[in-house]
Amino acid sequence: MDISTREMSLTVGEAAERVGLTTYTLRWYEQEGLVAPVGRDSAGRRRYTESDVNWLFLLTRLRRTGMPVRDMRRYAELARQGDRTLGARRALFEAHRGRVLARMAELEEDLKVLDYKIDAYRRAEEELA
């Protein structure tokens, strides 16, 4: 499928840089089925559209929040099936959201420990001064 020259398009390197991935990771996402087949220019080189880049931004957020690749793959499969999978996609995101909130609560507790130790060291330094 040739990409229209009127539409914004980016090379693999440009798209990877824009979303904060390496080109290796971007190609791996394609191999894993996380990214639908990308358009190509007349020379056969991959060209990423704005829609492709937006999809990649979503994938990077899902990964950054700890979504397992298998769930990301499932989401991509569901999204490709269209509106009949809206409920399944929502349920997948709701489950992930619950895990993210639980992780945030754990991190808040961890941060309290760090704050306590920082304060203890600050007080100890002041006492020595």
N, C-alpha and C positions, 0 to 999 in steps of 0.2 A: 504494500500500500504506500503510494507516494504521498508525502506530506505537502499540503498547499504552501506555496511560497508567500502567500499573503498573510498567513497566520504566523504568530510568533513561534519560533522554534529554536531549541537549544541543542548543542552537542551533548554527548554523554558527560564530558568534563564540565561544561557549563551548568548542566542540570544538577550534577552531583554537588558542585560548589554552591549553587543556589540553595540547596536544601541541607547542606552540611554533611554530606556523605562522601565517601571515597568512590572513585569510579568502580573499584572492585566490588564494594558493597552494593552499589546501584545495579551492577550486572548480576550479582548474586540474588538480589531481590527479584530480578526478572527470571532467573533460573528457578527460583523457588515458587514461581507463580503468583508472587505478590503484586506484580505489575503486569497489566495486559500488554499484549504485543504493541511495541512502539512503532510509530510511523518511520519511514526512511526516506532519505532524499534520493535524487536521481542516481547518485553514486552508491546507494545502498547503505549509507551511514545512518545510524539511529538519529532521530530528531525528536526532541521532547517538546510537547505543546504546553500551554499554560495549564490545561486540564491535567496533563501528566504530572506536572510539577506540583499542582495542588494535591493530587493523590499521594505523591511522594512525601509532601509535608505531613499529611495525615499519618502515613506509615511511620515516619520518624517520631511523631508524637506518641503513637501507640507503643512503639518499641522503647522509647525513652521512659514511658510510664510502666514498663515492665511486662507488656503483653507478650506472651509466648509466641514464637513464630507460627506454631500450629494454629493458634487462634487468629493471627493476622491472615494466614492463608485461608482459613475458613471464612473470615470476613470478606476477603477478596473474592472468593468463590460465590458467596451470597450476593455481593454487590453486582457481580456480573450477571446474576440471574434476574435482576430487575426488582420492580416494586413488590412482587409477590413475596419477597424475603424481608420486607421492612421489619416485621415483628421479630424475626430471628436475629437480624442485625441489631435491633434495639436491645434485645435480651443479652446478646453477646457484650454489648457496650455497658449495659447495666451491671453485669457480673464483673466486668473489668473495673468499672468505676468503684464497686465495692472493695475490690482488692487494692485499688489505688488509695482509697480512703483509709483502709486498715494500715497500709504501709505508711501513709502520712502520719497517722496516730503513733505508730512505732517510732518514726523519725522525730516527732515532737518529744517523746519520752527520752530518746537518745540525746536530743539537743539539751534537755533539762540537765542531764548528767554532765554534758560538756560545760554548760554554763556554771554548774555547781563547782566543777573542778577549776575552771578559769577563775572564778571568784575566790576559791580557796587559795590558789597560787598567788593571786593579787594580794590577798590579805597577808599571806606568809611573807611576801616580798616587802610589804609595808612595815611589818613587824621587824624585819631584819634591817631596814634602813634607818 
